[in-house]
Amino acid sequence: MTNPNPFLSRRSLLRAAGLFGGGLIAAPLLTACGGDSKPGGSTKSGGSLGGVESGPVTLDFWTHDPGYIKTYTAMTKTFTNPFQYTLKVTTLAADAVVTKMLAQAQAKTGTPDVVGVEVSQFPRTMKGNIAKSIFVNWTELLSDEQKGDLLRQADYAADGQTYCIESDTCPTVLYYRQDLFDKFGIDPEVATWEELQQAGAKSGKAFGIAPNGTPGDAMGTFRQLYQQRGKNLYDADGKATIDTPEAVEVLQFMADSVKSGFFLTVPDAYGAPNAGALKSEKLIATFMPDWYIAYGLKANVPDQKGKWRARKLPTFAAGGSFGATLGGTGFAVFKDKPNTTAGVELVKQTYLTKEGQLLRFKTAGYLPTLKSLYTDPDFTSYEEPYLGGQKVMEIYKGIPDAAPPYYQNANLPVLNDILGGQIQQVLAGKTTPADAVKKAASDYQSQAQ
């Protein structure tokens, strides 16, 4: 497969998205901003969803990431039957996309046809049945086969119904400097975090980061490790699941790692302190999703190309798996509009076909969101130059499926601020993990509405 550089640098705008920043902006209450009728067709029946059914269409397309503009523009030139597409693009920060979208939906005018909703912003559409009232329901459109193959449906679900199709699986891996692991005699394939701690104890180097600049920054590391222990912030019913022994265990691991120097405390995963640690070779391993290659490693240490490798995460000795994810953007289609059918067909072709997934991978480096493609030769043959020619699909394979489903709740911004603040206190040595978990659970219970 000819694919010279699929992992193109993308402008993440992560702070604006709330991945590593503070809380999210509260969603305005929408009333009667869209019809509640069931769409007239589906991918199973091939029926129409209403509006224009063929011919030239101009889609209002909103996103926070230029990579999606590149992908969808390429898709519109590839997919021309029965529609011929022109994109009218609006680019805003991730939080601003949703803020403007909700305001326009309230005004009942000027809404997008297709919109990219960053995963941490989706809870803003969960209050008052907003998602149901404005978005096409993908659960009703997907066939049983597609539901079994498509990853990360829970991330964009409200009341058990999925309203966005994820654009990237965002599997977390351990990136490490192979040359320095060799120098210090560290086996990069150790099975557990505890073994890696022991192996690296005499190196004087850090093997991960514990950001603590804001509550949102602190949540990133916790979330990934908590997923590894088989837990998530919410269960399938939307109930907070943070008052657990696993939460205490993960926080204790983070506190011990910071105290010993195994984890490096930095404000965030992208700023000057983190970049300096990579450049000075103080930080010789770090765990982050696939997209960190582009704007974590390549962006900060391009000269270290070929020295880094990736592997699945070590597991915890107490149990769990290697599965964790972080980040993502789901694409939704506004319902009951003239271009609803055209928008659905474009998203379907982009995400529910091999051709669309391969085009996405080649144009902007987005990993497949269909499980079946992780063993497809057109994907598995790719070798990542920055990682010394590793066939990365072998590493990513199975990670999103191994991570527990990422259920969301409209009160996620509250939880992020409360729990993230307690994690900051733990990392600063001002409270214990057990006390932090208890206080976070209690405060969330009293503040969540």
PyMOL commands that set and color helices and strands:
alter all, ss='L'
color gray80, all
select helices_A, chain A and resi 14-17+66-78+94-107+119-125+127-134+138-141+144-149+154-156+178-183+193-200+215-228+245-260+272-279+292-298+302-304+340-351+354-364+371-375+377-380+385-387+392-396+399-402+412-427+433-447
alter helices_A, ss='H'
color red, helices_A
select strands_A, chain A and resi 55-63+83-91+114-118+157-158+161-162+165-166+172-177+285-289+308-311+329-333
alter strands_A, ss='S'
color yellow, strands_A
deselect
rebuild
show_as cartoon
